[in-house]
């Protein structure tokens, strides 16, 4: 497994294409959710992914404090179906958390609440609908 971290400007066209393909495969096709993936946040994000044989199989983006929430944020977390159940998602999130200073706020799909809770996140909002999928905001407070 090869790990990569880049700013948007550092991504090659091929890397960006492969990342978008992974995100669309999971969020649009697998989850049957029509939504605008090009939301403007990628441009200022740090992009982290794991690749197997040159192909991204897990991905997330990190947003600086103030970009989306007052806190840093991790989003677009995906793991290819072929890699689920291997611990790759937890390793991906641990690496993403390490990229952040201070507290982290996420908009989590509600069915993943336990996954994020196990990583130190706590529910910080009532459930809400985002693109037809139940979500909750969760926060991981900075260590005191």
N, CA, C and O of each residue as an XYZ file, in Angstrom:
576
protein
N       0.854     -1.177      0.000
C       0.000      0.000      0.000
C       0.896      1.234      0.000
O       1.816      1.348      0.810
N       0.621      2.139     -0.902
C       1.360      3.401     -0.984
C       0.449      4.535     -0.530
O      -0.710      4.604     -0.940
N       0.968      5.421      0.312
C       0.215      6.560      0.831
C       0.684      7.840      0.148
O       1.873      8.024     -0.112
N      -0.277      8.724     -0.136
C       0.009      9.991     -0.819
C      -0.768     11.117     -0.152
O      -1.904     10.933      0.287
N      -0.142     12.277     -0.085
C      -0.803     13.479      0.423
C      -0.389     14.638     -0.472
O       0.797     14.859     -0.718
N      -1.393     15.379     -0.958
C      -1.097     16.490     -1.854
C      -2.122     17.614     -1.657
O      -3.243     17.393     -1.199
N      -1.697     18.813     -2.019
C      -2.654     19.908     -2.180
C      -3.316     19.714     -3.544
O      -2.864     18.899     -4.348
N      -4.372     20.455     -3.795
C      -5.043     20.347     -5.098
C      -4.074     20.699     -6.227
O      -4.034     20.015     -7.250
N      -3.297     21.762     -6.041
C      -2.364     22.212     -7.080
C      -1.279     21.180     -7.362
O      -0.723     21.153     -8.460
N      -0.975     20.343     -6.395
C       0.063     19.321     -6.570
C      -0.448     18.041     -7.234
O       0.351     17.220     -7.684
N      -1.762     17.864     -7.299
C      -2.315     16.662     -7.914
C      -2.051     16.662     -9.419
O      -2.197     17.688    -10.084
N      -1.667     15.516     -9.942
C      -1.574     15.396    -11.392
C      -2.984     15.174    -11.932
O      -3.898     14.826    -11.184
N      -3.148     15.375    -13.214
C      -4.458     15.134    -13.834
C      -4.874     13.686    -13.627
O      -6.045     13.414    -13.362
N      -3.935     12.754    -13.743
C      -4.244     11.336    -13.552
C      -4.658     11.017    -12.124
O      -5.580     10.231    -11.904
N      -3.978     11.625    -11.147
C      -4.345     11.404     -9.738
C      -5.740     11.933     -9.459
O      -6.554     11.259     -8.829
N      -6.015     13.153     -9.934
C      -7.331     13.750     -9.719
C      -8.415     12.896    -10.369
O      -9.460     12.658     -9.765
N      -8.182     12.445    -11.563
C      -9.158     11.606    -12.267
C      -9.447     10.327    -11.475
O     -10.605      9.941    -11.316
N      -8.391      9.672    -10.979
C      -8.562      8.426    -10.229
C      -9.291      8.662     -8.901
O     -10.096      7.831     -8.481
N      -9.012      9.781     -8.248
C      -9.696     10.125     -6.989
C     -11.178     10.379     -7.245
O     -12.030      9.861     -6.525
N     -11.483     11.164     -8.254
C     -12.882     11.464     -8.576
C     -13.608     10.178     -8.962
O     -14.761      9.979     -8.577
N     -12.952      9.316     -9.709
C     -13.575      8.042    -10.093
C     -13.917      7.208     -8.861
O     -14.998      6.621     -8.799
N     -13.017      7.147     -7.884
C     -13.282      6.409     -6.642
C     -14.456      7.048     -5.897
O     -15.370      6.341     -5.472
N     -14.444      8.358     -5.734
C     -15.527      9.032     -5.021
C     -16.866      8.803     -5.716
O     -17.865      8.519     -5.055
N     -16.897      8.923     -7.032
C     -18.153      8.715     -7.762
C     -18.616      7.263     -7.674
O     -19.813      7.001     -7.553
N     -17.680      6.321     -7.735
C     -18.031      4.898     -7.649
C     -18.742      4.592     -6.328
O     -19.695      3.813     -6.295
N     -18.274      5.208     -5.246
C     -18.868      4.945     -3.932
C     -20.105      5.810     -3.709
O     -21.192      5.287     -3.464
N     -19.945      7.132     -3.793
C     -21.027      8.037     -3.410
C     -22.174      8.090     -4.419
O     -23.335      8.166     -4.016
N     -21.880      8.052     -5.704
C     -22.926      8.191     -6.713
C     -23.504      6.833     -7.106
O     -24.720      6.641     -7.077
N     -22.632      5.890     -7.474
C     -23.109      4.608     -7.984
C     -23.528      3.670     -6.845
O     -24.676      3.228     -6.799
N     -22.607      3.366     -5.933
C     -22.908      2.417     -4.862
C     -24.020      2.916     -3.939
O     -24.934      2.164     -3.602
N     -23.940      4.185     -3.531
C     -24.939      4.728     -2.606
C     -26.150      5.327     -3.328
O     -27.077      5.826     -2.690
N     -26.133      5.273     -4.642
C     -27.251      5.757     -5.460
C     -27.670      7.177     -5.061
O     -28.836      7.443     -4.769
N     -26.692      8.065     -5.057
C     -26.932      9.432     -4.606
C     -26.442     10.420     -5.666
O     -25.244     10.544     -5.919
N     -27.386     11.106     -6.268
C     -27.017     12.145     -7.229
C     -26.730     13.425     -6.441
O     -27.621     13.966     -5.787
N     -25.503     13.900     -6.505
C     -25.122     15.101     -5.779
C     -23.981     15.763     -6.540
O     -23.370     15.141     -7.409
N     -23.693     17.015     -6.219
C     -22.611     17.745     -6.868
C     -21.311     17.496     -6.110
O     -21.094     18.070     -5.043
N     -20.464     16.661     -6.644
C     -19.191     16.350     -5.994
C     -18.238     17.542     -6.050
O     -17.480     17.778     -5.110
N     -18.277     18.284     -7.137
C     -17.406     19.462     -7.306
C     -18.005     20.626     -6.510
O     -18.633     21.523     -7.075
N     -17.799     20.594     -5.188
C     -18.431     21.549     -4.286
C     -17.570     22.767     -3.976
O     -17.968     23.617     -3.179
N     -16.405     22.864     -4.590
C     -15.529     24.008     -4.367
C     -14.510     23.825     -3.255
O     -13.552     24.594     -3.173
N     -14.691     22.830     -2.399
C     -13.779     22.635     -1.270
C     -12.471     21.940     -1.653
O     -11.466     22.094     -0.958
N     -12.471     21.188     -2.734
C     -11.250     20.471     -3.120
C     -10.075     21.406     -3.373
O      -8.927     21.055     -3.100
N     -10.358     22.581     -3.887
C      -9.297     23.507     -4.272
C      -8.396     23.892     -3.102
O      -7.192     24.069     -3.290
N      -8.953     24.025     -1.899
C      -8.172     24.413     -0.732
C      -7.859     23.268      0.203
O      -7.302     23.486      1.278
N      -8.204     22.060     -0.180
C      -8.043     20.891      0.699
C      -6.677     20.240      0.550
O      -5.977     20.429     -0.445
N      -6.317     19.459      1.581
C      -5.220     18.488      1.484
C      -5.885     17.163      1.159
O      -6.887     16.800      1.775
N      -5.342     16.449      0.206
C      -5.923     15.191     -0.260
C      -5.017     14.043      0.173
O      -3.813     14.057     -0.087
N      -5.602     13.059      0.832
C      -4.865     11.906      1.334
C      -5.492     10.657      0.757
O      -6.709     10.482      0.806
N      -4.644      9.772      0.200
C      -5.185      8.516     -0.299
C      -4.154      7.405     -0.207
O      -2.943      7.624     -0.170
N      -4.709      6.198     -0.171
C      -3.905      4.979     -0.214
C      -4.128      4.350     -1.579
O      -5.254      4.279     -2.069
N      -3.035      3.893     -2.186
C      -3.132      3.278     -3.508
C      -2.573      1.858     -3.458
O      -1.575      1.582     -2.792
N      -3.235      0.990     -4.166
C      -2.742     -0.375     -4.354
C      -2.542     -0.554     -5.858
O      -3.459     -0.328     -6.647
N      -1.349     -0.956     -6.238
C      -1.013     -1.113     -7.660
C      -1.314      0.164     -8.445
O      -1.776      0.111     -9.585
N      -1.044      1.316     -7.815
C      -1.207      2.596     -8.482
C      -2.628      3.130     -8.512
O      -2.862      4.218     -9.039
N      -3.578      2.395     -7.963
C      -4.993      2.789     -8.010
C      -5.481      3.174     -6.618
O      -5.330      2.391     -5.681
N      -6.069      4.377     -6.459
C      -6.591      4.762     -5.149
C      -7.663      3.788     -4.671
O      -8.590      3.455     -5.410
N      -7.522      3.330     -3.410
C      -8.508      2.420     -2.821
C      -9.102      2.999     -1.535
O     -10.057      2.444     -0.993
N      -8.550      4.098     -1.049
C      -9.090      4.800      0.116
C      -8.683      6.259     -0.020
O      -7.593      6.576     -0.495
N      -9.587      7.145      0.409
C      -9.352      8.568      0.184
C     -10.097      9.394      1.230
O     -11.145      8.986      1.731
N      -9.540     10.555      1.548
C     -10.234     11.598      2.299
C      -9.597     12.929      1.962
O      -8.499     12.998      1.408
N     -10.321     13.993      2.314
C      -9.764     15.333      2.173
C      -9.854     16.040      3.513
O     -10.781     15.811      4.290
N      -8.882     16.898      3.773
C      -8.825     17.668      5.016
C      -8.974     19.145      4.666
O      -8.279     19.669      3.795
N      -9.895     19.802      5.366
C     -10.114     21.233      5.190
C      -9.613     21.972      6.422
O      -9.810     21.523      7.552
N      -8.978     23.084      6.200
C      -8.450     23.907      7.292
C      -9.589     24.521      8.099
O     -10.703     24.664      7.594
N      -9.313     24.883      9.345
C     -10.323     25.590     10.141
C     -10.816     26.822      9.379
O     -10.033     27.567      8.791
N     -12.133     27.013      9.408
C     -12.730     28.155      8.740
C     -13.147     27.905      7.306
O     -13.909     28.694      6.748
N     -12.674     26.831      6.690
C     -13.031     26.557      5.299
C     -14.491     26.106      5.181
O     -15.219     26.570      4.304
N     -14.910     25.207      6.062
C     -16.291     24.710      6.069
C     -16.934     24.911      7.440
O     -18.072     25.368      7.550
N     -16.190     24.565      8.463
C     -16.608     24.740      9.854
C     -15.556     25.601     10.541
O     -14.495     25.868      9.978
N     -15.858     26.032     11.761
C     -14.862     26.778     12.535
C     -13.636     25.908     12.802
O     -12.511     26.403     12.858
N     -13.870     24.604     12.965
C     -12.794     23.643     13.209
C     -12.276     23.090     11.877
O     -12.882     23.303     10.827
N     -11.159     22.387     11.936
C     -10.704     21.623     10.771
C     -11.784     20.599     10.452
O     -12.612     20.277     11.304
N     -11.775     20.092      9.235
C     -12.794     19.121      8.841
C     -12.180     18.034      7.957
O     -11.273     18.284      7.163
N     -12.698     16.839      8.123
C     -12.326     15.707      7.274
C     -13.582     15.284      6.541
O     -14.642     15.149      7.151
N     -13.474     15.075      5.236
C     -14.650     14.690      4.466
C     -14.312     13.838      3.271
O     -13.153     13.525      3.000
N     -15.372     13.470      2.556
C     -15.270     12.615      1.373
C     -14.492     11.327      1.685
O     -13.699     10.857      0.870
N     -14.730     10.772      2.866
C     -14.020      9.568      3.304
C     -14.597      8.365      2.561
O     -15.784      8.062      2.683
N     -13.751      7.683      1.792
C     -14.200      6.503      1.045
C     -13.158      5.396      1.103
O     -11.952      5.644      1.118
N     -13.659      4.178      1.134
C     -12.818      2.988      1.018
C     -13.466      2.094     -0.027
O     -14.654      1.785      0.062
N     -12.689      1.683     -1.010
C     -13.187      0.808     -2.055
C     -13.735     -0.479     -1.432
O     -13.193     -0.973     -0.444
N     -14.801     -1.014     -2.007
C     -15.435     -2.231     -1.484
C     -14.442     -3.376     -1.327
O     -14.579     -4.196     -0.419
N     -13.451     -3.437     -2.197
C     -12.468     -4.526     -2.148
C     -11.564     -4.454     -0.927
O     -10.892     -5.434     -0.605
N     -11.533     -3.308     -0.235
C     -10.640     -3.102      0.903
C     -11.381     -2.971      2.235
O     -10.745     -2.816      3.278
N     -12.698     -3.032      2.215
C     -13.463     -2.869      3.457
C     -13.264     -4.077      4.367
O     -13.127     -5.210      3.905
N     -13.252     -3.808      5.659
C     -13.068     -4.871      6.640
C     -11.615     -5.206      6.910
O     -11.329     -6.146      7.652
N     -10.698     -4.466      6.330
C      -9.264     -4.737      6.494
C      -8.606     -3.810      7.512
O      -7.437     -3.995      7.850
N      -9.342     -2.816      8.002
C      -8.757     -1.810      8.894
C      -8.233     -0.600      8.144
O      -7.747      0.348      8.762
N      -8.323     -0.617      6.830
C      -7.808      0.494      6.034
C      -8.552      1.798      6.333
O      -7.935      2.863      6.368
N      -9.855      1.728      6.548
C     -10.624      2.934      6.855
C     -10.160      3.588      8.147
O     -10.060      4.813      8.223
N      -9.876      2.781      9.161
C      -9.382      3.321     10.431
C      -7.995      3.930     10.263
O      -7.712      4.994     10.812
N      -7.135      3.261      9.509
C      -5.794      3.808      9.257
C      -5.884      5.112      8.472
O      -5.157      6.063      8.759
N      -6.764      5.159      7.492
C      -6.982      6.376      6.717
C      -7.404      7.519      7.636
O      -6.861      8.621      7.557
N      -8.379      7.252      8.510
C      -8.848      8.288      9.421
C      -7.776      8.687     10.430
O      -7.640      9.872     10.734
N      -7.022      7.745     10.950
C      -5.940      8.086     11.889
C      -4.947      9.037     11.220
O      -4.498     10.008     11.829
N      -4.618      8.752      9.987
C      -3.693      9.628      9.252
C      -4.316     10.998      8.988
O      -3.633     12.018      9.078
N      -5.601     11.025      8.667
C      -6.290     12.290      8.449
C      -6.355     13.124      9.718
O      -6.142     14.336      9.685
N      -6.652     12.470     10.839
C      -6.699     13.158     12.125
C      -5.333     13.763     12.442
O      -5.249     14.890     12.931
N      -4.264     13.016     12.164
C      -2.900     13.498     12.435
C      -2.559     14.737     11.601
O      -1.670     15.502     11.976
N      -3.240     14.941     10.495
C      -2.994     16.106      9.646
C      -3.635     17.370     10.210
O      -3.340     18.471      9.745
N      -4.500     17.227     11.196
C      -5.274     18.350     11.726
C      -4.717     18.827     13.059
O      -4.290     18.023     13.888
N      -4.725     20.119     13.255
C      -4.390     20.706     14.563
C      -5.695     21.156     15.197
O      -6.545     21.732     14.519
N      -5.863     20.904     16.472
C      -7.063     21.339     17.170
C      -8.232     20.397     16.964
O      -8.064     19.236     16.593
N      -9.414     20.919     17.212
C     -10.634     20.121     17.087
C     -10.979     19.888     15.627
O     -10.582     20.651     14.746
N     -11.732     18.809     15.390
C     -12.131     18.420     14.030
C     -13.640     18.208     14.025
O     -14.171     17.514     14.892
N     -14.331     18.798     13.060
C     -15.771     18.602     12.902
C     -16.022     17.919     11.556
O     -15.416     18.272     10.544
N     -16.909     16.951     11.562
C     -17.247     16.231     10.338
C     -18.759     16.179     10.163
O     -19.509     16.290     11.132
N     -19.189     16.014      8.949
C     -20.570     15.699      8.616
C     -20.585     14.231      8.250
O     -20.228     13.864      7.131
N     -20.998     13.383      9.189
C     -20.890     11.927      9.022
C     -22.213     11.308      8.593
O     -23.277     11.696      9.074
N     -22.134     10.349      7.689
C     -23.327      9.571      7.403
C     -23.706      8.854      8.695
O     -22.861      8.224      9.331
N     -24.969      8.950      9.077
C     -25.425      8.489     10.388
C     -25.100      7.015     10.649
O     -24.821      6.646     11.789
N     -25.130      6.171      9.622
C     -24.868      4.752      9.855
C     -23.409      4.494     10.255
O     -23.082      3.401     10.717
N     -22.536      5.484     10.083
C     -21.125      5.335     10.450
C     -20.805      5.969     11.807
O     -19.634      6.147     12.145
N     -21.824      6.304     12.574
C     -21.626      6.956     13.871
C     -20.679      6.158     14.768
O     -19.788      6.745     15.381
N     -20.846      4.858     14.861
C     -19.984      4.058     15.740
C     -18.524      4.071     15.253
O     -17.599      4.182     16.059
N     -18.327      3.959     13.941
C     -16.980      4.007     13.374
C     -16.264      5.281     13.826
O     -15.129      5.224     14.301
N     -16.924      6.424     13.679
C     -16.315      7.695     14.055
C     -16.213      7.848     15.573
O     -15.246      8.423     16.071
N     -17.189      7.344     16.300
C     -17.126      7.392     17.770
C     -15.899      6.653     18.277
O     -15.232      7.111     19.206
N     -15.600      5.513     17.670
C     -14.422      4.736     18.062
C     -13.122      5.504     17.819
O     -12.089      5.173     18.399
N     -13.171      6.515     16.975
C     -12.001      7.348     16.684
C     -11.996      8.639     17.499
O     -11.179      9.526     17.255
N     -12.914      8.744     18.471
C     -12.921      9.889     19.363
C     -13.897     10.997     19.011
O     -13.869     12.053     19.643
N     -14.756     10.793     18.027
C     -15.739     11.802     17.651
C     -17.007     11.629     18.474
O     -17.378     10.511     18.832
N     -17.671     12.749     18.773
C     -18.938     12.756     19.500
C     -19.992     13.472     18.659
O     -19.679     14.412     17.929
N     -21.226     13.029     18.765
C     -22.318     13.678     18.032
C     -22.448     15.120     18.504
O     -22.411     15.402     19.702
N     -22.602     16.037     17.534
C     -22.671     17.463     17.849
C     -23.871     18.142     17.194
O     -23.966     19.369     17.199
N     -24.792     17.351     16.628
C     -25.980     17.951     16.008
C     -27.111     16.929     16.000
O     -26.910     15.736     16.223
N     -28.290     17.440     15.738
C     -29.424     16.551     15.475
C     -29.209     15.936     14.089
O     -28.491     16.503     13.266
N     -29.823     14.788     13.829
C     -29.721     14.209     12.482
C     -30.293     15.174     11.440
O     -31.252     15.899     11.705
N     -29.692     15.166     10.264
C     -30.180     15.986      9.164
C     -30.011     15.215      7.865
O     -29.228     14.268      7.785
N     -30.750     15.632      6.857
C     -30.697     14.984      5.552
C     -29.726     15.747      4.656
O     -29.823     16.965      4.510
N     -28.805     15.024      4.067
C     -27.911     15.617      3.067
C     -27.950     14.729      1.841
O     -27.473     13.595      1.868
N     -28.515     15.243      0.774
C     -28.621     14.514     -0.490
C     -29.345     13.181     -0.332
O     -29.002     12.197     -0.988
N     -30.355     13.157      0.550
C     -31.154     11.952      0.718
C     -30.561     10.917      1.659
O     -31.096      9.814      1.773
N     -29.467     11.248      2.336
C     -28.802     10.324      3.259
C     -28.764     10.964      4.647
O     -28.326     12.106      4.784
N     -29.220     10.238      5.688
C     -29.158     10.790      7.043
C     -27.706     11.032      7.479
O     -26.845     10.169      7.313
N     -27.456     12.215      8.035
C     -26.135     12.621      8.516
C     -26.250     13.187      9.926
O     -27.338     13.544     10.378
N     -25.122     13.262     10.608
C     -24.991     13.995     11.873
C     -23.642     14.686     11.856
O     -22.671     14.162     11.309
N     -23.586     15.867     12.460
C     -22.272     16.484     12.673
C     -21.659     15.815     13.878
O     -22.346     15.504     14.851
N     -20.355     15.595     13.808
C     -19.611     15.009     14.913
C     -18.353     15.826     15.124
O     -17.809     16.401     14.182
N     -17.898     15.873     16.357
C     -16.704     16.653     16.683
C     -15.727     15.788     17.476
O     -16.116     14.985     18.325
N     -14.462     15.978     17.173
C     -13.367     15.369     17.945
C     -12.615     16.526     18.545
O     -11.923     17.267     17.847
N     -12.752     16.673     19.829
C     -12.150     17.831     20.504
C     -10.636     17.663     20.629
O     -10.126     16.556     20.806
N      -9.945     18.780     20.533
C      -8.489     18.786     20.686
C      -8.125     18.296     22.081
O      -8.835     18.568     23.049
N      -7.028     17.580     22.175
C      -6.549     17.113     23.476
C      -6.176     18.317     24.333
O      -5.572     19.273     23.847
N      -6.539     18.262     25.599
C      -6.244     19.383     26.509
C      -4.841     19.261     27.050
O      -4.405     20.107     27.831
